[in-house]
Amino acid sequence: MRKFIYTSAITILFVLSSCQKSQVARKPISQSSGSFMKESVDRNKKLIAGEEAEIARVIRQNKKVKFIASPKGYWYAYATVNTKDSLTPKKGDVALFDYEVKDLKGRIIYSKNELGPQTYFVDKQNIMAGLREGIKLMHRKEKINFLFTSHIAYGYHGDNNKIGTNKPLLCIVTLRDFMSEVDYDKKMKATTNPVSKIQNDSVTN
């Protein structure tokens, strides 16, 4: 009987030990290994380098247009310059602008009429990264041609409509005006209630 109990105890210990070993051996395999991440980074670098080479060709082909390289990773050229004003849109402002989108061969993807007038609460709305940065360097009434690589445009997913995967873009932007959010709210209230304004004016006159 004692021998049986001793043998059973050894058997249980062996089973428990085996289970522990098997559990240790079943660690999940990480999908974010160093080599995987390195390959992904290398692919992105090659992609960006290829798009930058396309943009460089566009710039070379338009020698009469002076493109400026931005430290933010895009290129721009003025079509209309405003040298009188010094202010540019900042966070807390509302920018009113028009734009159209073309591919690097100059073919229209979205026309200005198709997109319509744009109202943008600066740094508070989710718009294309390139546009978000580009608008902040513009003065009122300026028109600028922007060349964006895909990683600051619509990236890998595109816009799920006309802009496909990894597409560098030419965006032509006209900043019609900008103002503080407070002034914009006042303007909107005055516009949406013109009858009251006329009545008040007639009383004061």
Helices and strands as residue ranges (DSSP letters): H 2-24, H 34-61, E 68-69, E 74-80, E 93-102, E 108-110, H 112-115, E 118-121, H 129-135, E 143-148, G 150-152, E 169-180, H 181-192, H 194-204
